[in-house]
Amino acid sequence: MSRRYPLALLLGATLLVAGCGGGGGSNATANWANDFCQAIANWTTSIQGAGETLRSGNVSAQSLKDSAGDIKDATNTFASDLRDLGKPDTEAGDKAKEQLDKLAGQIEDDADEIQEAVEGADSLADAQKALATVGTTLATMSSQITSALSEIGTLDPDGELQDAFNDADQCQKLRNQNS
């Protein structure tokens, strides 16, 4: 599986949620959606940067450990950003916040799993095994993010969040990057 595949799934899911709905929504909700999409963009950029070494084909135990540390740092920042978002100014705001907090915990656990997998990788064979775990765990993270986004989308029958995602500049930038 391509190491870009999990990130492509993530961006696709984000854009699916962000692309639904019409115009409108409150300023506070649009700002929340903007910050949410910015957090995803920042995390994705960081993960892609960490993965450049892994995609180069010259993976050593140390480069794998360095990349895993970068992934953990980026994921911890992303989880913190999700928690700091608070709740969107919608009827479903509390439930959306619960979903984001749950997601933050899941991806932090995933980052820990990646870190643990590479800590003992002192040989090339160990690094290759750990690399497989990194790829699988990144795919799991993508799936968790997709699932959380889907759940948030179902919480909002009035479409306020979809409207905010549709109108938010940062979400539009994500859509444009994927086009």
C-alpha positions in Angstrom: 0.0 0.0 0.0 1.3 3.5 -0.8 2.2 5.5 2.2 0.2 8.4 0.7 -3.0 6.3 0.7 -4.0 7.0 4.3 -3.5 10.7 3.8 -5.5 10.6 0.6 -8.4 8.9 2.5 -8.2 11.5 5.2 -8.3 14.5 2.8 -11.1 12.8 0.9 -13.2 12.4 4.0 -12.5 15.9 5.1 -13.5 17.3 1.7 -16.6 15.1 1.7 -17.8 16.7 4.9 -16.5 20.1 3.9 -18.1 20.0 0.5 -21.6 19.3 1.6 -24.3 21.9 2.3 -25.1 25.3 1.0 -24.1 28.7 2.2 -24.9 30.3 5.5 -23.9 29.3 9.0 -22.9 31.6 11.9 -19.5 33.4 12.0 -18.5 31.5 15.1 -19.3 28.2 13.4 -17.4 29.2 10.3 -14.4 30.2 12.4 -14.6 26.8 14.2 -14.7 25.0 10.8 -11.8 27.1 9.6 -9.7 26.2 12.6 -10.7 22.6 12.2 -9.6 22.4 8.6 -6.4 24.3 9.4 -5.6 21.7 12.1 -6.0 18.9 9.6 -3.9 20.8 7.0 -1.1 21.4 9.5 -1.2 17.7 10.6 -1.3 16.4 7.1 1.7 18.6 6.1 3.7 17.4 9.1 2.9 13.8 8.5 3.9 14.1 4.8 7.1 15.8 5.8 7.9 13.0 8.3 7.1 10.4 5.6 9.5 11.9 3.0 12.4 10.0 4.6 10.4 6.8 4.7 9.4 7.2 1.0 13.0 7.8 0.0 13.8 4.1 0.2 16.9 4.7 2.3 15.3 3.9 5.6 17.6 3.2 8.5 16.6 2.4 12.1 17.6 6.0 13.1 15.7 7.7 10.3 12.6 5.6 11.1 12.9 6.7 14.8 13.3 10.3 13.7 10.2 10.1 11.5 8.2 8.3 14.2 9.2 11.1 16.6 8.0 13.7 14.1 4.7 11.8 13.6 4.2 11.7 17.3 4.9 15.4 17.7 2.6 16.3 14.9 -0.1 14.1 16.2 0.1 15.4 19.7 -0.2 18.9 18.3 -3.2 17.9 16.2 -4.9 16.3 19.2 -4.3 19.4 21.2 -5.6 21.6 18.4 -8.8 19.4 18.3 -9.3 19.7 22.0 -8.7 23.5 21.9 -11.3 24.0 19.2 -14.0 23.7 21.8 -17.5 23.0 20.4 -19.0 24.5 17.3 -21.8 27.0 17.8 -24.6 24.6 16.7 -27.3 22.5 18.3 -25.0 19.5 17.9 -21.9 21.3 19.3 -21.6 19.3 22.5 -21.8 16.0 20.6 -19.3 17.2 17.9 -16.9 18.2 20.7 -17.3 14.7 22.3 -16.4 13.2 18.9 -13.3 15.4 18.5 -12.1 14.6 22.1 -12.6 10.9 21.4 -10.6 11.2 18.2 -7.9 13.2 19.9 -7.4 10.3 22.4 -7.4 7.7 19.6 -4.8 9.4 17.5 -2.6 10.0 20.5 -2.8 6.3 21.3 -1.9 5.6 17.7 1.1 7.9 17.8 2.3 6.1 21.0 1.9 2.8 19.1 4.1 4.0 16.3 6.7 5.3 18.8 6.7 1.9 20.6 7.1 0.0 17.4 10.2 1.9 16.3 11.9 2.2 19.7 13.2 -1.4 19.5 14.2 -1.2 15.8 17.9 -1.4 16.0 18.5 -3.4 12.8 17.3 -3.1 9.2 15.1 -6.1 9.7 13.5 -4.5 12.8 13.1 -1.2 11.0 11.3 -2.9 8.1 8.9 -4.6 10.6 8.4 -1.3 12.4 7.8 0.5 9.1 4.9 -1.9 8.4 3.4 -1.0 11.7 3.8 2.7 11.0 2.0 2.3 7.7 -0.8 0.3 9.2 -1.2 2.6 12.1 -1.3 5.7 9.8 -4.1 3.9 7.9 -5.9 3.3 11.2 -5.6 7.0 12.1 -7.0 7.9 8.7 -9.9 5.6 9.3 -10.6 7.0 12.8 -10.6 10.6 11.4 -12.9 9.6 8.6 -15.2 7.9 11.1 -15.3 10.9 13.4 -16.0 13.2 10.5 -18.8 11.0 9.3 -20.2 10.9 12.8 -20.1 14.7 13.1 -21.9 14.9 9.8 -24.7 12.8 11.1 -25.1 14.9 14.2 -26.1 18.0 12.3 -29.4 17.4 10.6 -29.9 21.1 10.0 -26.6 21.3 8.0 -25.0 24.1 10.1 -21.7 22.4 10.2 -21.8 21.4 6.6 -22.5 25.0 5.7 -19.6 26.2 7.9 -17.2 23.7 6.3 -18.4 24.8 2.9 -17.8 28.4 3.6 -14.5 28.2 5.6 -11.5 29.4 3.7 -9.2 26.8 5.1 -11.6 24.0 4.1 -11.8 25.5 0.6 -8.0 25.4 0.5 -8.1 21.7 1.5 -10.6 21.0 -1.3 -8.4 22.9 -3.8 -5.3 20.9 -2.7 -7.1 17.7 -3.5 -8.4 18.8 -6.9 
